[in-house]
Amino acid sequence: MKYLIILLFIILSLSALMSVTQAIYCPCDLKNKKPVCGSNGITYVNRCEFECTQREYRKLGRVLNSVKDAPCDA
């Protein structure tokens, strides 16, 4: 019984770690430098990176919009 509980704990820990890792991964080509300014005041390297962050915001119930296709400070 003790081993079953330990095994269950390990499986749950690994599945939680994998879901966090998958949520963060976003395959964007960061060589493509066409900056996007987000409504949070952060300049993203390109549209792909912005949209990846936007998806993460949605998962948290938050809103992130594109302000302009240029750095935020420009």
N, C-alpha and C positions, 0 to 999 in steps of 0.2 A: 504494500500500500504506500509506503514511504517513497519507493522508487517511482511509482506511478505519479505521485504528486510532483516530484522533482522533474520528471519527464514532461509533464503537462506545463509546468512553469517555464522550462526551457523552450518548448514549442511556442508558447504564447509570447515569450520575450523575443524570439527570432522573428515571428510574424509581425510584431509591432515594429521592430527595427526595419524590416523590409518595407513596410508600408510608408514609414517616414522617409526612407531613402528614395523610394519611387516617387514620392510627392515632390521632392526637391529637384530631381533630375529633369533637365530640359535641354534637349540637343540643339542648341543654337550655334550658328557659325559666328563667332565673335570677331572674325576678320572683316565682316560686313559692317562697317561703321557708319550707320545713318542714324544718329541719335534721336531719341524720342523722350520728350519731357512728360513725366507722369504727374497726375494731380496731387501726388504726395511730395512733390518737389524734388524727386530723384530723376536724374538723367540716365536713361538706359542706353546701352551700346547700340541697340537696333530694335526694330519692331518685334522680332521673335523673343528677345529677352523681356521686353515689356509685356507681351501677351502671356508669357510663362508666369511672370509675377502676378499679372492680372488674374490668372486661374487660381493661384494660391490665395489671393485676396478673397475671391469668390467662395472658396472652401471655408474661409473663416467668417463669411457673412459680411465682408467689407467690400467697398466699391473703389476701383482704381480706374481712372479715365486718362486718356491721352490729351494733353493740353496743346502740344504742338510738335511738329516733326523737326525739332531742333533742341539743342541743349537748354536746360531750364534757365540758365543764367544769361542766355543770349537774347 
